[in-house]
Amino acid sequence: MGSTLGPFLFLVYNNDLALASELNVRMFADDSNLTMFSDNYLSLQTKLNCEIKKIDNWLKSNKLSLNYNKTEYMIVTRKKEKCNFCINIKG
């Protein structure tokens, strides 16, 4: 059973997360979704890793931590070729 005040406090506390990076940030209750798109895999990988580092720095400066066990990423593409992505989410 969760609290009714918890999700509200989470949103108030994390409201400026969107200002920490160029990633598109969507927040709902106690969950955040970060998205980015590009036509080029290599530039996406480079830019995404840079933006994730910015998010990691924001979290640390706000005394927050990321639950790496619950953090996932997904690549959505129309291309049939396999892309080998190297995303560093563990700061």
C-alpha positions in Angstrom: 0.0 0.0 0.0 1.5 3.4 -1.0 1.0 6.8 0.3 -1.0 9.4 -1.5 1.5 12.2 -0.6 4.5 10.2 -1.8 4.0 10.5 -5.6 3.2 14.3 -5.2 6.4 14.9 -3.2 8.4 12.9 -5.8 7.1 15.1 -8.6 7.8 18.3 -6.7 11.3 17.2 -5.8 12.1 15.9 -9.3 10.3 18.6 -11.2 13.6 20.2 -12.5 15.0 16.9 -13.8 13.9 18.0 -17.3 16.3 20.9 -17.0 19.3 18.8 -16.3 19.6 17.3 -19.8 18.4 17.5 -23.4 16.6 14.2 -23.0 12.8 14.3 -23.3 11.5 13.7 -19.7 8.1 12.4 -18.8 7.2 11.8 -15.2 4.2 10.0 -13.7 3.7 9.3 -10.0 7.1 7.9 -8.9 8.3 6.9 -12.4 10.4 8.8 -15.0 10.8 8.1 -18.7 13.7 9.6 -20.7 13.7 9.5 -24.5 15.9 10.6 -27.3 15.9 10.0 -31.1 18.3 10.3 -34.0 18.7 9.0 -37.5 22.2 7.9 -36.8 23.1 5.1 -34.3 26.6 6.3 -33.6 25.6 9.9 -32.9 22.7 8.7 -30.8 24.9 6.5 -28.7 27.4 9.3 -28.1 24.8 11.9 -27.3 22.8 9.6 -25.1 25.8 8.6 -23.0 26.7 12.3 -22.5 23.1 13.1 -21.5 22.9 10.1 -19.1 26.1 11.4 -17.4 24.3 14.8 -17.0 21.3 13.0 -15.4 23.7 11.1 -13.1 25.4 14.3 -12.0 21.9 15.9 -11.3 20.9 12.9 -9.2 24.1 13.0 -7.2 23.8 16.8 -6.6 20.3 16.3 -5.4 21.3 13.4 -3.1 19.3 10.9 -5.1 20.3 7.5 -6.5 19.1 5.5 -9.4 18.0 1.9 -8.9 20.1 0.2 -11.6 18.2 -3.1 -11.2 15.0 -1.3 -12.3 16.6 0.8 -15.1 16.2 -0.4 -18.6 16.5 0.9 -22.1 14.9 0.1 -25.4 15.8 0.8 -29.0 13.0 1.3 -31.4 13.8 1.3 -35.1 12.3 0.4 -38.4 15.6 -0.8 -39.8 16.1 -4.6 -40.0 19.8 -4.5 -39.3 21.0 -5.3 -35.8 22.5 -2.3 -34.0 25.1 -2.9 -31.2 24.5 -0.2 -28.7 26.8 0.5 -25.7 24.8 2.6 -23.2 26.4 3.4 -19.9 23.7 3.8 -17.3 25.8 3.0 -14.3 27.3 6.4 -14.1 
